[in-house]
Amino acid sequence: MKNKSFKPAEVYNLKQAVSFAEGGVVSKQFVKSKGGNITFFAFDQGEGLSEHTAPFEAVVQIIEGKAEVSIDGKKNVVAEGELIIMPANIPHALHAIEPFKMCLIMLKD
């Protein structure tokens, strides 16, 4: 397991793991391994990720705020404390209804 900013056996406040940037998207990798990655993101209101696919299943957990997550054309509103699973090879997109922070867990086979 490789991580650049976080140490094992430490406690982290997820809301403080990444900070907002006005008009932008910020990401910070937490863990990178052969089995997958964990990355924290902060999106300012109106920002997002355009529709794309990924070769691996991913879990998005909203840490703060609210986002619209579209999966295969179906729009879902996901709020703080909720998560959604994005299947591999299915188009998905994210849009910040309000500033939001998320944890992205990518699960490699």
C-alpha positions in Angstrom: 0.0 0.0 0.0 1.3 3.4 -0.9 0.0 6.7 0.3 1.6 10.1 0.0 -0.2 12.2 2.6 -1.6 9.8 5.2 0.0 7.4 7.7 -1.4 4.1 8.9 -2.7 3.8 12.4 -3.7 7.5 12.5 -7.2 8.9 12.9 -8.3 11.4 10.3 -11.3 13.7 10.1 -12.8 13.1 6.7 -14.2 16.6 6.3 -10.7 18.0 6.8 -9.0 15.5 4.5 -9.4 17.9 1.5 -10.3 21.6 1.2 -12.5 23.4 -1.2 -11.1 25.7 -3.9 -13.3 28.5 -5.3 -14.5 27.5 -8.7 -12.6 24.3 -8.8 -12.1 20.6 -7.9 -9.5 19.4 -5.5 -8.3 15.8 -5.1 -6.0 14.1 -2.7 -5.0 10.5 -2.9 -5.3 8.6 0.4 -4.3 5.1 -0.6 -3.0 3.5 -3.8 -2.6 -0.3 -4.1 -2.9 -3.2 -6.5 -6.4 -3.7 -5.1 -7.7 -0.2 -5.6 -7.4 3.4 -4.7 -9.0 5.8 -2.2 -9.1 9.4 -3.1 -10.8 12.4 -1.5 -12.4 15.2 -3.6 -13.8 18.6 -2.9 -16.0 20.2 -5.6 -17.2 23.8 -5.5 -20.8 24.5 -6.4 -21.5 24.0 -10.1 -18.3 22.0 -10.6 -18.3 18.3 -11.6 -16.9 15.5 -13.6 -18.3 15.0 -17.1 -19.7 11.7 -18.2 -17.1 9.0 -18.5 -16.6 5.3 -17.8 -14.0 3.4 -15.6 -12.9 -0.2 -15.9 -13.5 -0.8 -12.2 -16.4 -0.6 -9.8 -16.3 2.4 -7.6 -18.0 3.6 -4.4 -18.7 7.3 -3.8 -19.4 8.4 -0.2 -20.5 12.0 0.3 -18.7 13.4 3.3 -20.2 16.9 3.2 -22.7 18.7 1.0 -24.8 17.3 -1.9 -24.2 16.1 -5.4 -26.1 14.8 -8.4 -24.6 11.5 -9.5 -25.8 10.2 -12.9 -25.3 6.5 -13.7 -26.3 5.2 -17.1 -28.5 8.3 -17.5 -30.3 7.9 -14.1 -29.8 11.0 -11.9 -29.5 10.4 -8.2 -29.1 13.1 -5.5 -26.6 11.9 -2.9 -26.1 13.8 0.3 -23.8 13.8 3.3 -23.6 10.4 5.0 -24.8 8.6 1.9 -23.0 6.5 -0.7 -23.6 5.2 -4.2 -22.0 2.4 -6.2 -20.9 3.1 -9.7 -20.6 -0.2 -11.8 -17.6 -0.8 -14.0 -17.8 0.2 -17.7 -21.1 2.1 -17.2 -21.2 5.9 -18.0 -21.4 8.1 -14.9 -21.0 11.8 -14.1 -21.0 14.0 -10.9 -22.3 17.5 -10.5 -22.1 19.7 -7.3 -25.6 20.9 -6.4 -23.8 22.6 -3.6 -20.2 22.5 -2.5 -19.5 18.8 -1.6 -16.7 16.5 -0.5 -16.5 12.9 -1.3 -14.4 9.8 -0.8 -14.0 7.7 -4.0 -13.1 4.1 -3.4 -12.1 2.4 -6.7 -12.1 -1.4 -6.4 -9.8 -3.2 -8.9 -10.4 -6.9 -9.6 
